[in-house]
């Protein structure tokens, strides 16, 4: 079994108003221009300390997420990858991904990341509209065509782009312009996330997605899927579209319930069927001798819930037979009844072959979270 490795970079210059991931302003911990070396040393110590005990021999994906991983220097990225290679085997064809903010773009830095071992880069465009950029409180510099020229101008990288759709008052022509401009550069992968207003974020204090806004989001979502398909992108996961063969191998591990190890405060690990996460703050992490991990106990029942919550995000769905066998848990009649009702309502499709593959229908995808929740609710 080949594992994924997640490296959390919990620093931002300033947190975006819509973000609920664990991140902190980098200024109090060092220079606002980059990640402090003290954090890199602790991160490398954690990798060296924990990785040998996880019984991981080979990894085929590494993902630098955050936060703002592009605050790292190429030298810091190369150092982290060297520590990983000293502990485990990284496949020669390993997918090594790093997320990048527009304000950190330069040909020199991108080339440096590539030379350090990164081969897949994800640019957080979010929106090309100055109006919408300000509305969602995006702290990173607005992405313009100039930044896109720089990003796509560095060769020998798999270029990917993140967009946000469904911002209240967003017009269809604004969304289609974002897609058309970005797709014109030929990225191998485009994520198109519907704006989610998360509790406890600054955005939640000034914006509410009411029924009208949600209806508008659904219309924009459908429009985005159709437009991306027209550009040749396969819709393989609810929010993700890729040219053939360029799906995110790392993220597929999450959706397929495959193992990965995470390092850094806030990072999660799923190895040998067991989960744990690092609940430390950055301050605690920097001053502690070792990472403090919290086990996240899963019963077969709760594992099935998670399996369905993640796996049904994939357009190809999940095999009920394979899931029950793998997790040693047979779905109760109460859940099977809800599956039958969702099927009769046209919200899911069941392929009645030996594997009994269940997937979200085109109609159901617009309310996928609700559909999946209603199916698993008896097991919660």
C-alpha positions as CSV (number, residue, x, y, z in Angstrom):
1,X,0.0,0.0,0.0
2,X,1.4,3.4,-1.0
3,X,0.6,6.3,1.4
4,X,0.1,10.0,1.0
5,X,2.0,12.6,3.1
6,X,0.3,15.9,4.1
7,X,2.5,18.8,5.2
8,X,0.6,21.6,7.0
9,X,1.8,25.1,6.7
10,X,-0.4,27.0,9.1
11,X,0.7,30.5,8.3
12,X,-0.9,33.3,6.3
13,X,0.0,36.9,5.9
14,X,-3.6,37.6,6.8
15,X,-6.5,35.1,7.2
16,X,-9.2,35.2,4.5
17,X,-12.6,36.1,5.8
18,X,-14.2,32.8,4.6
19,X,-11.5,30.4,5.8
20,X,-12.1,28.0,8.7
21,X,-8.9,25.9,8.3
22,X,-6.4,26.2,11.1
23,X,-4.0,29.0,10.2
24,X,-2.5,32.0,12.0
25,X,-0.8,35.3,10.8
26,X,2.9,34.6,10.3
27,X,4.0,38.0,11.6
28,X,4.0,37.2,15.3
29,X,6.2,34.2,14.7
30,X,8.8,35.7,12.4
31,X,9.0,37.8,9.2
32,X,5.7,38.5,7.4
33,X,7.5,37.5,4.3
34,X,8.0,33.8,5.1
35,X,7.7,30.7,7.3
36,X,10.2,30.9,10.3
37,X,13.0,28.3,10.2
38,X,12.0,27.4,13.8
39,X,8.8,25.9,12.4
40,X,10.6,24.0,9.7
41,X,13.0,22.5,12.3
42,X,10.0,21.4,14.5
43,X,8.3,20.0,11.4
44,X,11.3,18.0,10.4
45,X,11.8,16.8,14.0
46,X,8.1,15.6,14.0
47,X,8.6,13.7,10.7
48,X,11.8,12.1,11.9
49,X,10.2,11.2,15.3
50,X,6.8,9.9,14.1
51,X,7.3,8.5,10.6
52,X,9.3,5.4,11.5
53,X,6.6,4.2,13.9
54,X,3.8,4.4,11.3
55,X,5.1,1.5,9.3
56,X,5.0,3.4,6.1
57,X,7.5,2.2,3.5
58,X,6.4,4.0,0.4
59,X,4.5,7.2,-0.5
60,X,3.3,8.3,-3.9
61,X,1.9,11.7,-3.0
62,X,3.1,14.6,-0.9
63,X,0.8,17.6,-0.4
64,X,1.9,21.0,1.0
65,X,-1.3,22.7,2.2
66,X,-2.3,25.4,4.5
67,X,-2.5,28.2,5.3
68,X,-0.2,29.5,2.6
69,X,2.4,27.0,1.6
70,X,3.8,29.4,-0.9
71,X,5.3,31.4,2.0
72,X,7.9,28.6,2.1
73,X,11.1,29.1,0.3
74,X,12.3,26.5,-2.2
75,X,15.1,25.6,0.2
76,X,12.6,24.9,3.0
77,X,10.6,22.7,0.6
78,X,13.7,20.8,-0.5
79,X,14.7,20.3,3.1
80,X,11.4,18.8,4.1
81,X,11.4,16.5,1.1
82,X,14.9,15.4,2.0
83,X,13.8,14.5,5.5
84,X,10.9,12.5,4.0
85,X,13.3,10.6,1.6
86,X,15.5,9.8,4.5
87,X,12.7,8.0,6.3
88,X,10.6,6.4,3.5
89,X,10.8,5.7,-0.2
90,X,9.1,8.3,-2.4
91,X,8.0,6.9,-5.7
92,X,10.0,8.2,-8.7
93,X,6.7,9.3,-10.1
94,X,5.3,10.7,-6.8
95,X,2.8,13.5,-7.1
96,X,4.3,16.4,-5.1
97,X,1.8,19.3,-4.8
98,X,2.1,22.8,-3.4
99,X,-0.6,25.4,-3.1
100,X,0.3,29.0,-4.2
101,X,-1.3,32.4,-3.6
102,X,-1.1,35.0,-6.4
103,X,0.9,37.4,-4.3
104,X,3.7,34.9,-4.0
105,X,4.1,34.4,-7.7
106,X,7.4,34.8,-9.5
107,X,9.1,32.8,-12.2
108,X,12.1,32.5,-9.9
109,X,10.1,31.1,-7.0
110,X,8.1,28.7,-9.1
111,X,11.2,27.4,-10.8
112,X,12.8,27.0,-7.3
113,X,9.9,24.9,-6.1
114,X,10.1,22.8,-9.2
115,X,13.8,22.3,-8.8
116,X,13.3,21.4,-5.1
117,X,11.0,18.5,-6.2
118,X,7.5,20.0,-6.6
119,X,5.8,18.8,-9.8
120,X,2.2,20.0,-9.3
121,X,1.2,23.5,-8.3
122,X,-2.3,24.8,-7.4
123,X,-3.0,28.5,-7.9
124,X,-5.7,30.0,-5.6
125,X,-7.3,32.3,-8.2
126,X,-10.8,32.1,-6.5
127,X,-12.1,34.9,-8.7
128,X,-10.8,37.3,-11.3
129,X,-13.5,39.9,-10.4
130,X,-12.2,42.8,-8.3
131,X,-15.7,43.3,-7.0
132,X,-16.2,39.7,-5.8
133,X,-12.7,39.4,-4.5
134,X,-13.4,42.3,-2.1
135,X,-16.8,40.9,-1.2
136,X,-15.5,37.6,0.2
137,X,-12.6,39.2,2.1
138,X,-9.9,37.4,0.2
139,X,-6.6,38.5,1.9
140,X,-4.3,37.4,-0.9
141,X,-3.6,39.8,-3.8
142,X,-6.3,39.6,-6.5
143,X,-5.2,37.3,-9.3
144,X,-5.0,39.0,-12.7
145,X,-4.0,37.9,-16.2
146,X,-0.5,39.1,-15.4
147,X,-0.2,36.5,-12.5
148,X,-1.7,33.8,-14.8
149,X,1.0,34.6,-17.4
150,X,3.7,34.1,-14.7
151,X,2.1,31.0,-13.3
152,X,1.6,29.2,-16.6
153,X,5.0,30.5,-17.9
154,X,7.1,28.1,-15.9
155,X,7.4,24.7,-17.7
156,X,7.6,21.1,-16.4
157,X,4.9,21.6,-13.8
158,X,1.3,20.3,-13.7
159,X,-0.6,23.6,-13.4
160,X,-3.9,23.5,-11.4
161,X,-6.3,26.3,-10.5
162,X,-8.9,26.8,-7.7
163,X,-12.0,28.9,-8.3
164,X,-14.8,29.9,-6.0
165,X,-18.3,30.0,-7.5
166,X,-21.7,31.1,-6.1
167,X,-20.7,34.3,-4.4
168,X,-24.0,36.2,-3.6
169,X,-24.7,38.6,-6.4
170,X,-22.2,36.9,-8.7
171,X,-23.5,37.1,-12.3
172,X,-23.3,34.2,-14.7
173,X,-21.1,36.2,-17.1
174,X,-18.6,36.8,-14.2
175,X,-18.3,33.1,-13.5
176,X,-18.1,32.1,-17.1
177,X,-15.4,34.7,-17.7
178,X,-13.4,33.2,-14.9
179,X,-13.7,29.7,-16.3
180,X,-13.0,30.8,-19.9
181,X,-10.0,32.9,-19.1
182,X,-8.4,30.2,-16.8
183,X,-9.3,27.3,-19.1
184,X,-7.6,29.2,-22.0
185,X,-4.3,28.7,-20.3
186,X,-4.8,24.9,-20.3
187,X,-4.5,23.9,-16.6
188,X,-4.6,20.2,-16.1
189,X,-7.0,20.5,-13.1
190,X,-9.7,23.1,-12.1
191,X,-11.5,23.0,-8.8
192,X,-14.7,25.0,-8.7
193,X,-15.9,25.3,-5.1
194,X,-19.2,26.7,-4.1
195,X,-18.8,29.5,-1.5
196,X,-19.6,28.1,1.9
197,X,-20.2,30.6,4.7
198,X,-18.7,28.8,7.7
199,X,-19.7,29.6,11.3
200,X,-17.2,31.6,13.3
201,X,-15.6,33.2,10.2
202,X,-15.7,36.9,9.6
203,X,-17.7,36.3,6.4
204,X,-20.5,34.7,8.5
205,X,-20.8,38.0,10.4
206,X,-21.9,39.9,7.3
207,X,-23.2,37.3,4.8
208,X,-26.0,34.8,5.0
209,X,-26.8,32.2,2.3
210,X,-30.6,32.2,2.3
211,X,-32.9,30.1,0.1
212,X,-32.6,32.6,-2.7
213,X,-28.8,32.6,-2.6
214,X,-28.7,28.8,-2.4
215,X,-30.9,28.6,-5.5
216,X,-28.6,31.0,-7.3
217,X,-25.6,28.9,-6.3
218,X,-27.2,25.8,-7.7
219,X,-27.8,27.5,-11.0
220,X,-24.2,28.7,-11.1
221,X,-22.9,25.3,-10.1
222,X,-24.7,23.7,-13.0
223,X,-23.5,26.4,-15.4
224,X,-19.9,25.9,-14.2
225,X,-20.1,22.1,-14.7
226,X,-21.4,22.5,-18.2
227,X,-18.9,25.1,-19.2
228,X,-15.9,23.1,-17.8
229,X,-17.2,20.0,-19.6
230,X,-17.2,22.1,-22.8
231,X,-13.6,22.9,-22.2
232,X,-12.8,19.1,-22.0
233,X,-12.6,18.7,-18.2
234,X,-14.0,15.6,-16.6
235,X,-16.2,16.2,-13.6
236,X,-14.8,13.5,-11.3
237,X,-15.7,14.8,-7.9
238,X,-18.4,17.3,-6.8
239,X,-16.0,20.3,-6.8
240,X,-13.2,19.0,-9.0
241,X,-12.6,18.7,-12.8
242,X,-9.6,17.4,-14.6
243,X,-8.2,16.6,-18.0
244,X,-7.9,12.8,-18.4
245,X,-5.2,11.4,-16.1
246,X,-4.7,14.5,-14.1
247,X,-7.1,13.9,-11.1
248,X,-5.5,14.8,-7.8
249,X,-4.0,11.5,-6.7
250,X,-3.5,12.9,-3.1
251,X,-7.0,14.1,-2.6
252,X,-8.3,10.8,-4.0
253,X,-6.8,9.1,-1.0
254,X,-9.2,11.1,1.2
255,X,-12.2,10.3,-0.9
256,X,-11.3,6.6,-1.3
257,X,-10.6,6.1,2.4
258,X,-6.9,5.3,1.7
259,X,-4.1,5.9,4.2
260,X,-2.1,9.1,4.7
261,X,0.1,10.7,7.3
262,X,-0.1,14.4,8.2
263,X,2.5,16.6,9.9
264,X,2.2,20.0,11.6
265,X,-0.4,21.5,14.0
266,X,-3.9,20.7,12.8
267,X,-2.8,17.9,10.6
268,X,-4.7,14.5,10.5
269,X,-3.3,11.0,10.0
270,X,-5.2,7.9,8.8
271,X,-3.0,4.8,9.0
272,X,-3.9,1.1,9.5
273,X,-7.5,2.1,10.0
274,X,-6.8,4.4,12.9
275,X,-7.1,8.2,12.9
276,X,-5.3,10.8,15.0
277,X,-4.8,14.5,14.7
278,X,-2.5,17.1,16.1
279,X,-4.6,19.5,18.2
280,X,-1.7,21.8,19.1
281,X,-1.6,25.5,18.4
282,X,1.4,26.8,16.5
283,X,2.8,28.3,19.7
284,X,2.5,25.0,21.5
285,X,4.0,23.2,18.6
286,X,7.1,25.5,18.6
287,X,7.7,25.1,22.3
288,X,7.0,21.4,22.8
289,X,9.5,18.6,22.6
290,X,7.2,16.5,20.4
291,X,3.8,16.5,18.7
292,X,0.8,15.9,20.9
293,X,-1.6,13.6,19.1
294,X,-5.2,12.9,19.8
295,X,-6.7,9.6,18.8
296,X,-10.0,9.8,16.9
297,X,-11.7,6.5,17.7
298,X,-13.9,5.1,14.9
299,X,-16.3,2.2,15.3
300,X,-17.2,0.2,12.2
301,X,-20.5,2.1,12.2
302,X,-18.9,5.6,12.3
303,X,-16.3,4.4,9.7
304,X,-19.1,3.5,7.3
305,X,-20.6,7.0,7.8
306,X,-17.3,8.6,6.9
307,X,-16.7,6.3,4.0
308,X,-20.1,7.3,2.5
309,X,-19.7,11.0,3.3
310,X,-16.4,11.1,1.4
311,X,-16.8,8.4,-1.2
312,X,-20.2,9.6,-2.5
313,X,-18.5,12.9,-3.5
314,X,-16.9,11.0,-6.3
315,X,-19.0,11.0,-9.5
316,X,-18.3,7.3,-10.0
317,X,-19.7,6.6,-6.5
318,X,-18.9,3.7,-4.2
319,X,-19.5,-0.1,-4.1
320,X,-21.9,-1.0,-1.3
321,X,-20.6,-4.6,-1.4
322,X,-16.9,-3.5,-1.2
323,X,-17.6,-1.0,1.6
324,X,-19.4,-3.6,3.8
325,X,-16.7,-6.2,3.2
326,X,-13.8,-3.7,3.8
327,X,-15.3,-2.2,7.0
328,X,-17.0,-5.4,8.3
329,X,-20.3,-3.7,8.7
330,X,-23.6,-4.5,7.1
331,X,-25.9,-1.5,6.4
332,X,-29.0,-1.6,8.6
333,X,-32.4,-1.8,7.1
334,X,-33.1,1.8,8.2
335,X,-30.3,3.0,6.0
336,X,-31.2,0.7,3.1
337,X,-34.7,2.1,3.2
338,X,-33.4,5.7,2.9
339,X,-31.2,4.6,0.0
340,X,-34.2,3.1,-1.8
341,X,-36.2,6.3,-1.2
342,X,-33.3,8.5,-2.5
343,X,-33.2,6.3,-5.6
344,X,-36.9,6.5,-6.2
345,X,-36.7,10.3,-5.8
346,X,-34.0,10.4,-8.5
347,X,-31.3,11.7,-6.2
348,X,-29.0,8.6,-6.4
349,X,-28.4,5.9,-8.9
350,X,-27.8,2.2,-8.0
351,X,-26.1,0.0,-10.6
352,X,-27.5,-3.4,-9.7
353,X,-24.4,-5.4,-10.6
354,X,-22.5,-7.6,-8.3
355,X,-20.7,-4.6,-6.7
356,X,-24.0,-2.6,-6.2
357,X,-22.4,0.8,-7.0
358,X,-24.2,3.8,-5.6
359,X,-23.6,7.3,-7.0
360,X,-25.2,10.7,-6.8
361,X,-27.4,11.6,-9.8
362,X,-27.2,14.7,-11.8
363,X,-30.3,16.0,-9.9
364,X,-28.9,14.9,-6.5
365,X,-25.6,16.6,-7.0
366,X,-27.1,20.0,-6.5
367,X,-28.0,19.0,-2.9
368,X,-25.4,16.3,-2.4
369,X,-24.6,17.1,1.2
370,X,-28.3,16.9,2.1
371,X,-28.8,13.7,0.2
372,X,-25.8,12.0,1.8
373,X,-26.7,13.2,5.3
374,X,-30.2,11.9,5.1
375,X,-29.0,8.5,4.0
376,X,-26.5,8.1,6.9
377,X,-28.5,9.9,9.6
378,X,-29.7,6.6,11.3
379,X,-26.0,5.7,11.9
380,X,-25.1,9.0,13.5
